[in-house]
Amino acid sequence: MIPVMTTSIVEKLVLGAAERHGVPEPVAHEMLTSSRPCVHLIPFEDMTSAQQEAARPAARTGGLPCLPDGIDWPEGREPLVLTVHCAALPREALDIELPPDGDLLFFVEIEYEPESSTVLHVPADARTTERSATYELDGEPEQARVYEPAVLYPVPGLTVAPDWRDAPATRAFLDGSAERYGILDAFEDAVRDAAAGGASQGVSVQLGGFSSAWQSAPDEGDLVLLAQIHGQSIDIDVYTQTLIVGTRKDIAERRYHALQFEQQV
C-alpha cells in the first residue's frame, strides 16, 4: 500500500516547502488550515518507481458493469465511467466516509451535459453478473457507450480551498509585491507534488478533498466533493470535467440519489 500522510507529516511537508520557497510560516499555517486530504486515482505509469513497487489497483475506468440480480443498467443508459474498489482505498487519506468494501459504480455522460447520472454501491458479498451494453428502445436495438477499461491506482494527496489566499497573513504577503503571486503559485504546486509523493496527478480522477473546478466550484456550503473526473482520464479525446458533490451526511449514509452532478468545459 502507498503510505498515508499523518497530520504531523502534512505539517512538516507544508512548513518545509514554505521555507524552501521563502513563504512566511504564518502563511504556511493558513494553507494547512484550509487544506483537505484526497485520493488521486491514476494510471500505473504516472506513479513513481517507488510507488509502483507498492501499488495495488483501486479502480477501473470504463468497461461493462457487474450488477447484482434485480439491478439493471440505470434507466438513462449513461456509460459506466468509473468503478472504485472501496476496500483498496487508503481510507485514512479521506475525510469523507465511503463504504469499507464493495464497489462504487459511477454512471455519467462525460461527452455531453448529463440529463441523469447514477452512483451505485455494489456490496462485496453480492452475486453479480456482467451486463450487456445492448438494449432495446421502442423495439429497436441500441448500444450504450462503453469506454475502454483501464486500471487506476490510489495515491494520497492534499488539496487547498480555492479562497485560502484571502486569509489575513497570506493576503498581507501578496500585497507586499506582485512577484509574490508567482512565489505562492510555486509553493502551492510544490506542496501538491510532495503530498502525492511525486506522482503525476494533473489529469486524473480525484476522490474527496476540494475540487479544482474550471468554473465556479460546486463544493460550497454544505456540499463536499465525492469525485472529480477529468474526461481525459476516461477517454483522451474528451475535454470535460465532471464534479460530483453531496452533503457529508448523504455520502456517509449512501444516499447517492441525492448527489449533484455538474459538467464543466
DAURJO-V795241 format. One record per helix or strand of 3 or more residues. SS is the DSSP state (alpha for helix, beta for strand). FROM is the first residue (numbers start at 0). LEN is the number of residues. Records with the same first field share a line. If there is no record, write none. Layout:
BEGIN
SS: FROM-LEN, FROM-LEN
END
This chain:
BEGIN
alpha: 6-15, 24-9, 43-3, 48-5, 85-3, 90-3, 163-3, 167-8, 179-16, 230-3, 247-5, 255-3
beta: 34-8, 56-5, 65-3, 79-6, 102-5, 117-5, 127-3, 133-4, 139-4, 149-11, 204-3, 222-8, 240-7, 259-5
END
